[in-house]
Amino acid sequence: NAGATYVDAPVVTDGNIITSPHYKHLGPWMKEVLQQS
C-alpha cells in the first residue's frame, strides 16, 4: 500500500489532477475539467 485512498466515484479531483476510472464517465469528467479551468 503506497498510502492511496480508493474512491468509488465517476470523477475524483485531487488538486490539479482529475481522474475517472472508465471512459463511460467522460461527461462528468469533462464537466469537472471545465469547472476547474
PDB file of N, CA, C and O in Angstrom:
ATOM      1  N   ASN A   1       0.848  -1.169   0.000  1.00  0.00           N
ATOM      2  CA  ASN A   1       0.000   0.000   0.000  1.00  0.00           C
ATOM      3  C   ASN A   1       0.897   1.236   0.000  1.00  0.00           C
ATOM      4  O   ASN A   1       1.745   1.398   0.877  1.00  0.00           O
ATOM      5  N   ALA A   2       0.704   2.088  -0.973  1.00  0.00           N
ATOM      6  CA  ALA A   2       1.503   3.312  -1.102  1.00  0.00           C
ATOM      7  C   ALA A   2       0.836   4.500  -0.417  1.00  0.00           C
ATOM      8  O   ALA A   2       1.268   5.638  -0.600  1.00  0.00           O
ATOM      9  N   GLY A   3      -0.202   4.254   0.361  1.00  0.00           N
ATOM     10  CA  GLY A   3      -0.857   5.334   1.081  1.00  0.00           C
ATOM     11  C   GLY A   3      -2.022   5.949   0.339  1.00  0.00           C
ATOM     12  O   GLY A   3      -2.564   6.964   0.778  1.00  0.00           O
ATOM     13  N   ALA A   4      -2.419   5.362  -0.772  1.00  0.00           N
ATOM     14  CA  ALA A   4      -3.536   5.898  -1.546  1.00  0.00           C
ATOM     15  C   ALA A   4      -4.860   5.508  -0.897  1.00  0.00           C
ATOM     16  O   ALA A   4      -4.947   4.513  -0.177  1.00  0.00           O
ATOM     17  N   THR A   5      -5.882   6.307  -1.164  1.00  0.00           N
ATOM     18  CA  THR A   5      -7.233   6.011  -0.706  1.00  0.00           C
ATOM     19  C   THR A   5      -8.104   5.790  -1.928  1.00  0.00           C
ATOM     20  O   THR A   5      -8.217   6.672  -2.779  1.00  0.00           O
ATOM     21  N   TYR A   6      -8.727   4.608  -2.023  1.00  0.00           N
ATOM     22  CA  TYR A   6      -9.594   4.286  -3.151  1.00  0.00           C
ATOM     23  C   TYR A   6     -10.937   4.982  -2.967  1.00  0.00           C
ATOM     24  O   TYR A   6     -11.545   4.916  -1.899  1.00  0.00           O
ATOM     25  N   VAL A   7     -11.392   5.652  -4.031  1.00  0.00           N
ATOM     26  CA  VAL A   7     -12.687   6.325  -4.023  1.00  0.00           C
ATOM     27  C   VAL A   7     -13.488   5.791  -5.200  1.00  0.00           C
ATOM     28  O   VAL A   7     -13.060   5.919  -6.347  1.00  0.00           O
ATOM     29  N   ASP A   8     -14.648   5.194  -4.932  1.00  0.00           N
ATOM     30  CA  ASP A   8     -15.501   4.657  -5.989  1.00  0.00           C
ATOM     31  C   ASP A   8     -16.447   5.757  -6.451  1.00  0.00           C
ATOM     32  O   ASP A   8     -17.571   5.867  -5.960  1.00  0.00           O
ATOM     33  N   ALA A   9     -15.984   6.573  -7.403  1.00  0.00           N
ATOM     34  CA  ALA A   9     -16.764   7.699  -7.910  1.00  0.00           C
ATOM     35  C   ALA A   9     -16.463   7.875  -9.392  1.00  0.00           C
ATOM     36  O   ALA A   9     -15.387   7.490  -9.851  1.00  0.00           O
ATOM     37  N   PRO A  10     -17.399   8.452 -10.152  1.00  0.00           N
ATOM     38  CA  PRO A  10     -17.156   8.654 -11.581  1.00  0.00           C
ATOM     39  C   PRO A  10     -16.032   9.644 -11.860  1.00  0.00           C
ATOM     40  O   PRO A  10     -15.360   9.539 -12.887  1.00  0.00           O
ATOM     41  N   VAL A  11     -15.818  10.604 -10.962  1.00  0.00           N
ATOM     42  CA  VAL A  11     -14.753  11.594 -11.130  1.00  0.00           C
ATOM     43  C   VAL A  11     -14.165  11.904  -9.757  1.00  0.00           C
ATOM     44  O   VAL A  11     -14.893  12.082  -8.781  1.00  0.00           O
ATOM     45  N   VAL A  12     -12.842  11.964  -9.700  1.00  0.00           N
ATOM     46  CA  VAL A  12     -12.148  12.318  -8.462  1.00  0.00           C
ATOM     47  C   VAL A  12     -11.165  13.430  -8.779  1.00  0.00           C
ATOM     48  O   VAL A  12     -10.389  13.329  -9.729  1.00  0.00           O
ATOM     49  N   THR A  13     -11.197  14.496  -7.981  1.00  0.00           N
ATOM     50  CA  THR A  13     -10.278  15.616  -8.149  1.00  0.00           C
ATOM     51  C   THR A  13      -9.375  15.693  -6.927  1.00  0.00           C
ATOM     52  O   THR A  13      -9.842  15.677  -5.789  1.00  0.00           O
ATOM     53  N   ASP A  14      -8.076  15.776  -7.182  1.00  0.00           N
ATOM     54  CA  ASP A  14      -7.084  15.912  -6.115  1.00  0.00           C
ATOM     55  C   ASP A  14      -6.107  16.998  -6.541  1.00  0.00           C
ATOM     56  O   ASP A  14      -5.154  16.741  -7.276  1.00  0.00           O
ATOM     57  N   GLY A  15      -6.357  18.205  -6.075  1.00  0.00           N
ATOM     58  CA  GLY A  15      -5.527  19.334  -6.510  1.00  0.00           C
ATOM     59  C   GLY A  15      -5.768  19.629  -7.978  1.00  0.00           C
ATOM     60  O   GLY A  15      -6.892  19.935  -8.377  1.00  0.00           O
ATOM     61  N   ASN A  16      -4.719  19.539  -8.784  1.00  0.00           N
ATOM     62  CA  ASN A  16      -4.843  19.782 -10.221  1.00  0.00           C
ATOM     63  C   ASN A  16      -5.068  18.508 -11.022  1.00  0.00           C
ATOM     64  O   ASN A  16      -5.139  18.559 -12.250  1.00  0.00           O
ATOM     65  N   ILE A  17      -5.181  17.376 -10.355  1.00  0.00           N
ATOM     66  CA  ILE A  17      -5.350  16.093 -11.038  1.00  0.00           C
ATOM     67  C   ILE A  17      -6.819  15.701 -11.009  1.00  0.00           C
ATOM     68  O   ILE A  17      -7.434  15.648  -9.944  1.00  0.00           O
ATOM     69  N   ILE A  18      -7.379  15.424 -12.185  1.00  0.00           N
ATOM     70  CA  ILE A  18      -8.771  14.999 -12.320  1.00  0.00           C
ATOM     71  C   ILE A  18      -8.754  13.633 -12.992  1.00  0.00           C
ATOM     72  O   ILE A  18      -8.243  13.490 -14.103  1.00  0.00           O
ATOM     73  N   THR A  19      -9.310  12.635 -12.323  1.00  0.00           N
ATOM     74  CA  THR A  19      -9.275  11.280 -12.861  1.00  0.00           C
ATOM     75  C   THR A  19     -10.672  10.688 -12.948  1.00  0.00           C
ATOM     76  O   THR A  19     -11.610  11.136 -12.289  1.00  0.00           O
ATOM     77  N   SER A  20     -10.773   9.661 -13.791  1.00  0.00           N
ATOM     78  CA  SER A  20     -12.010   8.930 -13.968  1.00  0.00           C
ATOM     79  C   SER A  20     -11.640   7.470 -14.217  1.00  0.00           C
ATOM     80  O   SER A  20     -10.669   7.202 -14.924  1.00  0.00           O
ATOM     81  N   PRO A  21     -12.387   6.522 -13.657  1.00  0.00           N
ATOM     82  CA  PRO A  21     -11.992   5.124 -13.789  1.00  0.00           C
ATOM     83  C   PRO A  21     -12.284   4.508 -15.156  1.00  0.00           C
ATOM     84  O   PRO A  21     -11.724   3.461 -15.480  1.00  0.00           O
ATOM     85  N   HIS A  22     -13.139   5.123 -15.962  1.00  0.00           N
ATOM     86  CA  HIS A  22     -13.548   4.500 -17.225  1.00  0.00           C
ATOM     87  C   HIS A  22     -14.029   5.573 -18.191  1.00  0.00           C
ATOM     88  O   HIS A  22     -14.546   6.611 -17.776  1.00  0.00           O
ATOM     89  N   TYR A  23     -13.855   5.316 -19.476  1.00  0.00           N
ATOM     90  CA  TYR A  23     -14.267   6.307 -20.473  1.00  0.00           C
ATOM     91  C   TYR A  23     -15.771   6.559 -20.486  1.00  0.00           C
ATOM     92  O   TYR A  23     -16.210   7.579 -21.017  1.00  0.00           O
ATOM     93  N   LYS A  24     -16.566   5.666 -19.923  1.00  0.00           N
ATOM     94  CA  LYS A  24     -18.019   5.893 -19.893  1.00  0.00           C
ATOM     95  C   LYS A  24     -18.389   7.075 -18.991  1.00  0.00           C
ATOM     96  O   LYS A  24     -19.516   7.566 -19.045  1.00  0.00           O
ATOM     97  N   HIS A  25     -17.445   7.531 -18.162  1.00  0.00           N
ATOM     98  CA  HIS A  25     -17.661   8.686 -17.289  1.00  0.00           C
ATOM     99  C   HIS A  25     -17.105   9.966 -17.904  1.00  0.00           C
ATOM    100  O   HIS A  25     -16.792  10.914 -17.184  1.00  0.00           O
ATOM    101  N   LEU A  26     -16.982   9.999 -19.213  1.00  0.00           N
ATOM    102  CA  LEU A  26     -16.387  11.151 -19.884  1.00  0.00           C
ATOM    103  C   LEU A  26     -17.200  12.428 -19.652  1.00  0.00           C
ATOM    104  O   LEU A  26     -16.615  13.501 -19.498  1.00  0.00           O
ATOM    105  N   GLY A  27     -18.525  12.338 -19.624  1.00  0.00           N
ATOM    106  CA  GLY A  27     -19.368  13.519 -19.399  1.00  0.00           C
ATOM    107  C   GLY A  27     -19.077  14.205 -18.068  1.00  0.00           C
ATOM    108  O   GLY A  27     -18.764  15.396 -18.050  1.00  0.00           O
ATOM    109  N   PRO A  28     -19.174  13.475 -16.949  1.00  0.00           N
ATOM    110  CA  PRO A  28     -18.852  14.093 -15.661  1.00  0.00           C
ATOM    111  C   PRO A  28     -17.399  14.571 -15.585  1.00  0.00           C
ATOM    112  O   PRO A  28     -17.113  15.588 -14.953  1.00  0.00           O
ATOM    113  N   TRP A  29     -16.488  13.844 -16.223  1.00  0.00           N
ATOM    114  CA  TRP A  29     -15.077  14.242 -16.222  1.00  0.00           C
ATOM    115  C   TRP A  29     -14.901  15.572 -16.939  1.00  0.00           C
ATOM    116  O   TRP A  29     -14.181  16.445 -16.453  1.00  0.00           O
ATOM    117  N   MET A  30     -15.553  15.741 -18.094  1.00  0.00           N
ATOM    118  CA  MET A  30     -15.449  16.997 -18.847  1.00  0.00           C
ATOM    119  C   MET A  30     -16.044  18.160 -18.055  1.00  0.00           C
ATOM    120  O   MET A  30     -15.487  19.259 -18.063  1.00  0.00           O
ATOM    121  N   LYS A  31     -17.168  17.933 -17.371  1.00  0.00           N
ATOM    122  CA  LYS A  31     -17.761  18.989 -16.545  1.00  0.00           C
ATOM    123  C   LYS A  31     -16.783  19.456 -15.474  1.00  0.00           C
ATOM    124  O   LYS A  31     -16.651  20.655 -15.228  1.00  0.00           O
ATOM    125  N   GLU A  32     -16.101  18.513 -14.842  1.00  0.00           N
ATOM    126  CA  GLU A  32     -15.130  18.866 -13.797  1.00  0.00           C
ATOM    127  C   GLU A  32     -13.943  19.622 -14.390  1.00  0.00           C
ATOM    128  O   GLU A  32     -13.466  20.588 -13.794  1.00  0.00           O
ATOM    129  N   VAL A  33     -13.467  19.196 -15.545  1.00  0.00           N
ATOM    130  CA  VAL A  33     -12.351  19.887 -16.204  1.00  0.00           C
ATOM    131  C   VAL A  33     -12.738  21.330 -16.504  1.00  0.00           C
ATOM    132  O   VAL A  33     -11.949  22.245 -16.268  1.00  0.00           O
ATOM    133  N   LEU A  34     -13.941  21.539 -17.022  1.00  0.00           N
ATOM    134  CA  LEU A  34     -14.384  22.896 -17.352  1.00  0.00           C
ATOM    135  C   LEU A  34     -14.588  23.744 -16.099  1.00  0.00           C
ATOM    136  O   LEU A  34     -14.319  24.945 -16.124  1.00  0.00           O
ATOM    137  N   GLN A  35     -15.053  23.149 -15.013  1.00  0.00           N
ATOM    138  CA  GLN A  35     -15.224  23.898 -13.765  1.00  0.00           C
ATOM    139  C   GLN A  35     -13.878  24.311 -13.184  1.00  0.00           C
ATOM    140  O   GLN A  35     -13.772  25.379 -12.581  1.00  0.00           O
ATOM    141  N   GLN A  36     -12.855  23.490 -13.352  1.00  0.00           N
ATOM    142  CA  GLN A  36     -11.539  23.777 -12.792  1.00  0.00           C
ATOM    143  C   GLN A  36     -10.760  24.795 -13.614  1.00  0.00           C
ATOM    144  O   GLN A  36      -9.820  25.408 -13.108  1.00  0.00           O
ATOM    145  N   SER A  37     -11.139  24.981 -14.878  1.00  0.00           N
ATOM    146  CA  SER A  37     -10.364  25.904 -15.727  1.00  0.00           C
ATOM    147  C   SER A  37     -10.879  27.319 -15.666  1.00  0.00           C
ATOM    148  O   SER A  37     -10.332  28.204 -16.323  1.00  0.00           O
TER     149      SER A  37
END
